[in-house]
Amino acid sequence: MLICECGEIIRSGTFRDYIRTSAGPSTLTIGHIKCGHIFNFIDDKKPKRYSSKKELKSIAMSFCEKNNLNFKDIERFLIDVDRLKSIGNLTDGDILIKAFEKLHNK
């Protein structure tokens, strides 16, 4: 799972591009069609988004819809997202992944 800097969860809607990295002058990577952001995975520059609680809950709901979660699971997922956000040192992607893993490790 990849969360773009624009806040959208990316599963499709990408394009290929070549960028300069520490591995070479022309390294294949992907970009997000919606906002145009190009990812540099070679130099470990994955997007680390730290949203507000309100923005994160919106992203979490989008995540729930894309994964077809039922109402009970959505409730548990959002509670875990809120709890993990309160810790204050995790990125949005880390929070969503940990909450989703906890949901499936009942």
C-alpha angles and dihedrals in degrees: 000000000000128000115202123220087252088064099250123129107238120217098137136355097084134134132205121248140165121233138174112260137160087268094060148317094271114037122167115238140146135255133201112252095207098057103011096238112156118211124224105201095163097067091042093251098144111159112268105196120187106191130183116261091259094051092045092052089052090052090046092053090051088051090051092051093049091050095045095233119180122239095263092051091045090054093050091043094052092047090053092046090052092047093049092046089055089061086068104206104080128093120238091255093051091049094051093046094048093047092048092048091050090050091055095042094061 
